[in-house]
Structures are given as C-alpha cells and as structure tokens.
C-alpha cells in the first residue's frame, strides 16, 4: 500500500474528503519528524514508537577492494511496533 492508497482507504473509512485526509497525514508525519529532530521519542499506543538512536563508528570492508575502512558514526530511526500491532499482524 502506498501513500495514495492509504489516504483513499482512510478517506473511505472516515467519510472525509481525500484532500483533508492527505493534509492530516502530512501533519502527523511532520509532527513525528519534528519531535525526532528535537531528540524526543514518539509513542503512538497500539501502533508503534519511534526514536533516534546513535550508532557508533565501526570497522567495515569496501566490497569492491576488500580494504578495511572505518564507517562513520551516525544516527538512525528505530521503529518499535507495539505488542497489539504485532499481535494483530500475526
């Protein structure tokens, strides 16, 4: 399911215009992104939690040359589905 299909499905379920659902979805995504940029953890009960975690620098190999190299430290977004969400899928 892509974004357009998600918007259409939500519009059908809520009886709201698709353009309004699209605006709400954009606002939710922007709010989650803004919170993560500030370093906050975002938890949506029954769905998932999102948080930024730091990855330390580590050793890796260049696949082309086999040469050992240092992969820089960085950040990644950790998404943890809730138990209810996992149970619904399984």
C-alpha positions as CSV (number, residue, x, y, z in Angstrom):
1,X,0.0,0.0,0.0
2,X,1.4,3.4,-1.0
3,X,0.5,6.8,0.4
4,X,-2.3,7.4,-2.1
5,X,-3.9,4.1,-1.3
6,X,-3.6,4.8,2.4
7,X,-5.2,8.2,2.0
8,X,-8.0,6.7,-0.1
9,X,-8.7,3.9,2.4
10,X,-8.7,6.4,5.4
11,X,-11.0,8.7,3.4
12,X,-13.4,5.9,2.8
13,X,-13.4,4.8,6.4
14,X,-13.8,8.2,7.9
15,X,-16.1,9.7,5.2
16,X,-13.7,12.7,4.9
17,X,-12.5,14.1,1.6
18,X,-9.2,12.6,0.5
19,X,-7.6,16.0,0.4
20,X,-8.4,16.6,4.0
21,X,-7.1,13.1,5.0
22,X,-3.9,13.8,3.0
23,X,-3.4,17.1,4.9
24,X,-3.9,15.3,8.3
25,X,-1.4,12.6,7.3
26,X,1.2,15.2,6.2
27,X,0.7,17.0,9.6
28,X,1.2,13.7,11.5
29,X,4.3,12.9,9.6
30,X,5.7,16.4,10.0
31,X,5.0,16.3,13.8
32,X,6.7,13.0,14.2
33,X,9.7,14.2,12.2
34,X,9.9,17.5,14.2
35,X,9.8,15.6,17.5
36,X,12.6,13.2,16.4
37,X,14.8,16.1,15.2
38,X,14.5,17.6,18.7
39,X,15.5,14.2,20.2
40,X,12.1,13.3,21.6
41,X,10.7,9.8,21.5
42,X,7.3,9.5,19.8
43,X,4.9,6.7,21.1
44,X,1.6,6.0,19.4
45,X,-0.2,3.5,21.6
46,X,-1.5,0.5,19.7
47,X,0.8,1.2,16.8
48,X,4.5,1.9,17.3
49,X,7.1,4.1,18.9
50,X,9.8,6.0,17.1
51,X,13.2,7.2,18.5
52,X,16.5,8.4,17.2
53,X,19.5,6.2,18.3
54,X,23.2,6.8,17.8
55,X,25.3,4.3,16.0
56,X,29.0,4.3,16.9
57,X,31.7,4.3,14.3
58,X,32.7,0.8,13.3
59,X,35.1,-1.1,11.1
60,X,33.8,-2.4,7.7
61,X,35.2,-3.5,4.4
62,X,35.0,-1.9,1.0
63,X,33.2,-4.6,-1.0
64,X,35.0,-3.7,-4.2
65,X,38.5,-3.7,-2.9
66,X,38.3,-5.7,0.3
67,X,40.1,-2.9,2.1
68,X,39.3,-2.3,5.8
69,X,37.7,1.1,6.4
70,X,36.0,3.0,9.2
71,X,32.3,3.6,8.8
72,X,31.4,6.9,10.5
73,X,29.2,7.2,13.5
74,X,25.7,8.3,12.7
75,X,22.1,8.3,13.8
76,X,19.2,6.1,12.7
77,X,15.5,6.0,13.4
78,X,14.4,3.0,15.5
79,X,10.8,1.9,15.0
80,X,9.3,-0.5,17.5
81,X,5.8,-1.8,16.8
82,X,3.5,-2.2,19.8
83,X,2.5,-5.6,21.1
84,X,-1.1,-5.0,20.0
85,X,0.1,-4.1,16.4
86,X,2.3,-7.2,16.3
87,X,-0.4,-9.4,17.6
88,X,-2.9,-8.1,15.0
89,X,-0.5,-8.9,12.2
90,X,0.3,-12.4,13.5
